[in-house]
Amino acid sequence: MNVIFLGPPGAGKGTQAQRICAALNIPQISTGDILRRAIKEQTATGLKAKEYIDAGKLVPDEVIIDIVRDRLAQDDCANGYILDGFPRTVPQAEALEGIAKIDVVVDLDVADEELIARLSGRRVCLNCGATYHVSRLNGETKCASCGEALIQRDDDKAETVLNRLNVYHSQTAPLVDFYQKKGLLKVIDGAQDMDTIFESVMAVVKG
């Protein structure tokens, strides 16, 4: 089963993808991860990508597509995979059609107001990586695991979250229409609790 996960920042794509992959024993493929891996392993496409990154430029679609093509050809993808964070644009989706057959596209749908509340309320411990939400901290400012101070990351501040959502809606949301027209899109209510979302996604993925 070859699956694409769509959804705005904070929708829980990464968490659900990990659970689904563990349940089905298939890999979760994040373009960020495979980009870093290709650069570390100094593959031809990895070195090409590094040139753009070192110059402070976005890695062009054709390089990303080459890296994805190489990754999907590996043995662990033989029984399926979940693409998380790719494609990001319709041109990337069109290029993906030339290298892979996608069975289903899962869209985790969450209202912007909910996402802003989720992300802007997040607090993290830089020491151990634990994550909390202000709604459950009861005013506590220290990490329960290691006692270090909790901080709000810059990319979790409300104005930054709103900007990230605007970018998502302008660039990535058109993919919803793209895959809906192809009959591949399945929309899941991402405002439900994590276990309910997991069960809903599993039902969709298993067909």
GIZI-V695829 format. One record per residue. N is the residue number from 1. RES is the residue in three letters. SS is DSSP state (H for helix, E for strand, - for the rest). NEAR is the number of other ideal C-beta (glycine too) atoms within 10 Angstrom. D_FIRST is the distance of its C-alpha to the first C-alpha in Angstrom with 2 decimals. Layout:
BEGIN
n = {N:N}
res = {RES:RES}
ss = {SS:SS}
near = {NEAR:NEAR}
d_first = {D_FIRST:D_FIRST}
END
This chain:
BEGIN
n = {1:2:3:4:5:6:7:8:9:10:11:12:13:14:15:16:17:18:19:20:21:22:23:24:25:26:27:28:29:30:31:32:33:34:35:36:37:38:39:40:41:42:43:44:45:46:47:48:49:50:51:52:53:54:55:56:57:58:59:60:61:62:63:64:65:66:67:68:69:70:71:72:73:74:75:76:77:78:79:80:81:82:83:84:85:86:87:88:89:90:91:92:93:94:95:96:97:98:99:100:101:102:103:104:105:106:107:108:109:110:111:112:113:114:115:116:117:118:119:120:121:122:123:124:125:126:127:128:129:130:131:132:133:134:135:136:137:138:139:140:141:142:143:144:145:146:147:148:149:150:151:152:153:154:155:156:157:158:159:160:161:162:163:164:165:166:167:168:169:170:171:172:173:174:175:176:177:178:179:180:181:182:183:184:185:186:187:188:189:190:191:192:193:194:195:196:197:198:199:200:201:202:203:204:205:206:207}
res = {MET:ASN:VAL:ILE:PHE:LEU:GLY:PRO:PRO:GLY:ALA:GLY:LYS:GLY:THR:GLN:ALA:GLN:ARG:ILE:CYS:ALA:ALA:LEU:ASN:ILE:PRO:GLN:ILE:SER:THR:GLY:ASP:ILE:LEU:ARG:ARG:ALA:ILE:LYS:GLU:GLN:THR:ALA:THR:GLY:LEU:LYS:ALA:LYS:GLU:TYR:ILE:ASP:ALA:GLY:LYS:LEU:VAL:PRO:ASP:GLU:VAL:ILE:ILE:ASP:ILE:VAL:ARG:ASP:ARG:LEU:ALA:GLN:ASP:ASP:CYS:ALA:ASN:GLY:TYR:ILE:LEU:ASP:GLY:PHE:PRO:ARG:THR:VAL:PRO:GLN:ALA:GLU:ALA:LEU:GLU:GLY:ILE:ALA:LYS:ILE:ASP:VAL:VAL:VAL:ASP:LEU:ASP:VAL:ALA:ASP:GLU:GLU:LEU:ILE:ALA:ARG:LEU:SER:GLY:ARG:ARG:VAL:CYS:LEU:ASN:CYS:GLY:ALA:THR:TYR:HIS:VAL:SER:ARG:LEU:ASN:GLY:GLU:THR:LYS:CYS:ALA:SER:CYS:GLY:GLU:ALA:LEU:ILE:GLN:ARG:ASP:ASP:ASP:LYS:ALA:GLU:THR:VAL:LEU:ASN:ARG:LEU:ASN:VAL:TYR:HIS:SER:GLN:THR:ALA:PRO:LEU:VAL:ASP:PHE:TYR:GLN:LYS:LYS:GLY:LEU:LEU:LYS:VAL:ILE:ASP:GLY:ALA:GLN:ASP:MET:ASP:THR:ILE:PHE:GLU:SER:VAL:MET:ALA:VAL:VAL:LYS:GLY}
ss = {-:E:E:E:E:E:-:-:-:-:-:-:H:H:H:H:H:H:H:H:H:H:H:H:-:-:E:E:E:E:H:H:H:H:H:H:H:H:H:H:-:-:-:H:H:H:H:H:H:H:H:H:H:H:-:-:-:-:-:-:H:H:H:H:H:H:H:H:H:H:H:H:-:-:H:H:H:-:-:-:E:E:E:E:-:-:-:-:-:H:H:H:H:H:H:H:-:-:-:-:-:-:-:E:E:E:E:E:E:-:-:H:H:H:H:H:H:H:H:H:-:E:E:E:E:-:-:-:-:-:E:E:E:H:H:H:H:-:-:-:-:E:-:-:-:-:-:-:E:E:E:-:-:H:H:H:-:H:H:H:H:H:H:H:H:H:H:H:H:H:H:H:-:H:H:H:H:H:H:H:H:-:-:-:E:E:E:E:E:-:-:-:-:H:H:H:H:H:H:H:H:H:H:H:H:H:-}
near = {16:17:26:25:24:25:23:24:18:23:23:21:22:14:13:25:24:13:18:21:18:10:13:17:9:20:18:21:23:20:19:10:13:21:22:14:14:22:18:10:9:9:15:10:21:20:12:17:21:16:11:13:13:9:7:6:9:9:17:11:15:11:18:22:19:19:23:23:15:16:22:18:11:12:6:12:15:10:12:16:23:24:24:22:19:22:26:17:15:15:11:18:20:12:19:20:11:8:13:17:7:17:13:18:25:26:21:24:14:19:11:15:8:14:23:18:17:20:23:18:16:18:20:16:19:12:13:12:10:15:10:18:13:16:9:9:14:6:5:12:11:12:20:12:12:11:10:13:11:20:12:15:12:7:12:20:13:13:9:15:22:15:12:18:18:11:13:19:12:9:13:20:14:13:20:16:11:17:22:14:9:12:8:15:18:17:16:23:11:25:16:15:7:12:9:12:21:18:11:19:24:14:11:17:19:10:7}
d_first = {0.00:3.81:6.24:10.02:12.58:15.96:19.21:22.73:24.22:24.63:22.00:20.30:17.08:17.61:18.48:15.60:13.04:14.92:14.89:11.21:10.63:13.55:12.48:9.15:10.84:8.71:10.91:12.00:13.33:16.49:18.57:21.66:20.75:19.86:22.95:25.13:23.78:24.43:27.88:28.66:27.77:29.76:27.42:28.76:26.45:27.00:30.74:30.52:28.72:31.39:34.11:32.94:32.42:35.83:37.39:36.01:33.92:30.36:28.07:27.66:24.42:24.82:24.99:21.97:19.96:21.34:20.36:16.72:16.74:18.29:15.85:12.67:14.73:15.22:14.40:12.48:9.60:9.39:6.64:4.52:6.61:8.33:11.12:14.17:17.31:16.19:16.92:20.17:21.87:21.51:22.74:20.02:17.39:19.25:19.34:15.60:15.25:17.25:15.06:11.36:9.42:7.90:6.19:7.97:10.74:12.24:15.98:18.06:21.42:24.56:28.11:29.88:32.67:30.40:28.76:32.23:33.44:30.53:30.82:34.58:35.18:33.21:35.42:34.53:36.44:36.77:37.95:35.16:32.37:32.46:31.54:33.47:34.15:37.73:37.36:37.18:39.56:42.76:44.44:43.59:43.30:42.67:39.57:39.59:38.16:40.52:43.08:42.50:42.74:39.75:39.25:37.52:35.60:36.71:33.29:33.33:36.65:36.64:37.68:35.06:32.30:33.55:33.48:29.88:28.93:30.98:29.21:25.81:27.04:28.64:25.98:22.52:22.99:23.32:19.57:19.37:21.49:19.69:16.27:18.18:19.94:16.82:15.75:12.51:14.23:14.28:17.26:17.76:21.33:21.38:24.99:24.24:24.52:21.71:21.00:20.87:18.45:16.17:16.43:15.86:12.66:11.36:12.54:10.78:7.25:8.09:9.61}
END
